[in-house]
Amino acid sequence: MTLKLGTHAVTPPVVLAPMAGITNVAFRRLCREQGGGVYVCEMITTRALVERIPKTLKMIAFAEDEGFRSLQLYGVDPEVTAAAVRMIADEGLADHIDLNFGCPVPKVTRRGGGSALPWRRKLFGRIVEQAVKAAAPAGIPLTIKMRKGIDDNHLTYVEAGLTAQDAGVAAVALHARTAEQRYSGQADWEAIATLKQALDVPVLGNGDIWEASDALRMVEQTGCDGVVVGRGCLGRPWLFADLEAAFTGQPTQKLPTLGEVASIMARHAALLVEALEDEKHGCADFRKHVAWYLKGFPVGGDLRRALAMISSLAELDDLLGQLDPAEPFPRESLGQPRGRINAPGKVSLPYGWLDSRDDDTVPEGAEMENSGG
Ligand SMILES: Cc1cc2nc3c(=O)[nH]c(=O)nc-3n(C[C@H](O)[C@H](O)[C@H](O)COP(=O)(O)O)c2cc1C
């Protein structure tokens, strides 16, 4: 099964979901080495990009061997978004651009950004249209990623999908939850099927793929053209090997021993140190991954805590050496949610936001200065 993004063929039809603070050049390399697909970078704020904020310019670094460089932009202003896309096109900074309309974080929705934005349908349409126009001369496929809507009474996904299709997007991805749900409950795969039926452009399904078999099930149940995998690969970059196997009809599952997991952990930390050009900083960034890698393995609390506080690669090596390398993979952790699973919460919105769908005023202060937030 192959997914077409513009003229680019993606086999298997698998996308690593953009995850702020996670899908940097180091993590993408670990995942890419496992299997084919599209590996999206961390979210980049359009304004920070056009203003060439040094931290942002660092965040859009791709490895030399990243064949199809995929970049996600977050913006609320059609002009600034178009300027960011033009900059990417003119300077050859990426081969694919995704626009984020799914972020549920209160500091973003409170200002009208992320998952709040498609409700303002005209503004949404203008942003997507101008971005597609700016990307077209360079042949860069532009996609959007969105949620079902703000809450069950304010669903936008079918209308937004049609608007994006009319604007000329190459594909539409749906995280099948509302903003109100955040990461709680279960993704509503029926909504993915509904969107697939409504659109002619490829539809990518997202939400609750924990194992490769879930990806096949999503395709079968919804007819979607590809899958977007987020939390399922946290501490498990080898999930992309399982996904490739599953989509090519050889459903094998990698079940690394604790020793093999420890080697991947060491490599991940080393790649982060290399990417951030600073051992302390790289090790600090690695700490958040420790619990994900060790999920389900019988490792004592003291050792877990020490691993989650490392400040050098030598310290990490020493602690990893204390793990039992022969310990088999904990099968009971398979198919289980990992990463963020927070409670639903009322969506913070700007005053009067829900009352004026056709107001296309650009919301103020909705672009954080930095990226990846
Ligand atoms: C830590 C974290 C960071 C995320 N950052 C982004 C982001 O920057 N852009 C985006 O579109 N989605 C972001 N997401 C949402 C994921 O891309 C994905 O839509 C969501 O996790 C649902 O897919 P899953 O069930 O496979 O995890 C983030 C999710 C997590 C857990």
The ligand as an SDF file (V2000), in Angstrom:
LIG
                    3D

 31 33  0  0  0  0  0  0  0  0999 V2000
    4.2640   14.9990   23.4720 C   0  0  0  0  0  0  0  0  0  0  0  0
    3.3590   15.2960   22.3160 C   0  0  0  0  0  0  0  0  0  0  0  0
    3.6160   16.3890   21.4990 C   0  0  0  0  0  0  0  0  0  0  0  0
    2.7880   16.6620   20.4190 C   0  0  0  0  0  0  0  0  0  0  0  0
    3.0820   17.7200   19.5970 N   0  0  0  0  0  0  0  0  0  0  0  0
    2.3430   17.9160   18.4680 C   0  0  0  0  0  0  0  0  0  0  0  0
    2.6910   18.9140   17.5350 C   0  0  0  0  0  0  0  0  0  0  0  0
    3.6460   19.6690   17.7200 O   0  0  0  0  0  0  0  0  0  0  0  0
    1.9350   19.0250   16.4030 N   0  0  0  0  0  0  0  0  0  0  0  0
    0.8500   18.2240   16.1700 C   0  0  0  0  0  0  0  0  0  0  0  0
    0.1840   18.3630   15.1420 O   0  0  0  0  0  0  0  0  0  0  0  0
    0.4970   17.2800   17.0560 N   0  0  0  0  0  0  0  0  0  0  0  0
    1.2260   17.0980   18.1850 C   0  0  0  0  0  0  0  0  0  0  0  0
    0.8940   16.0820   19.0210 N   0  0  0  0  0  0  0  0  0  0  0  0
   -0.2390   15.2000   18.6900 C   0  0  0  0  0  0  0  0  0  0  0  0
    0.2350   13.9840   17.8880 C   0  0  0  0  0  0  0  0  0  0  0  0
    0.8030   14.3890   16.6630 O   0  0  0  0  0  0  0  0  0  0  0  0
   -0.9420   13.0280   17.6110 C   0  0  0  0  0  0  0  0  0  0  0  0
   -1.9020   13.7000   16.8410 O   0  0  0  0  0  0  0  0  0  0  0  0
   -1.5920   12.5220   18.8860 C   0  0  0  0  0  0  0  0  0  0  0  0
   -0.6270   12.1180   19.8280 O   0  0  0  0  0  0  0  0  0  0  0  0
   -2.5670   11.3610   18.5970 C   0  0  0  0  0  0  0  0  0  0  0  0
   -1.9180   10.2860   17.9960 O   0  0  0  0  0  0  0  0  0  0  0  0
   -1.4730    8.9890   18.8430 P   0  0  0  0  0  0  0  0  0  0  0  0
   -2.7140    8.4330   19.4810 O   0  0  0  0  0  0  0  0  0  0  0  0
   -0.8510    8.0770   17.8380 O   0  0  0  0  0  0  0  0  0  0  0  0
   -0.5080    9.4700   19.8910 O   0  0  0  0  0  0  0  0  0  0  0  0
    1.6820   15.8250   20.1370 C   0  0  0  0  0  0  0  0  0  0  0  0
    1.4370   14.7220   20.9670 C   0  0  0  0  0  0  0  0  0  0  0  0
    2.2510   14.4420   22.0370 C   0  0  0  0  0  0  0  0  0  0  0  0
    1.9510   13.2330   22.8910 C   0  0  0  0  0  0  0  0  0  0  0  0
  1  2  1  0
  2  3  1  0
  2 30  2  0
  3  4  2  0
  4  5  1  0
  4 28  1  0
  5  6  2  0
  6  7  1  0
  6 13  1  0
  7  8  2  0
  7  9  1  0
  9 10  1  0
 10 11  2  0
 10 12  1  0
 12 13  2  0
 13 14  1  0
 14 15  1  0
 14 28  1  0
 15 16  1  0
 16 17  1  0
 16 18  1  0
 18 19  1  0
 18 20  1  0
 20 21  1  0
 20 22  1  0
 22 23  1  0
 23 24  1  0
 24 25  2  0
 24 26  1  0
 24 27  1  0
 28 29  2  0
 29 30  1  0
 30 31  1  0
M  END
$$$$
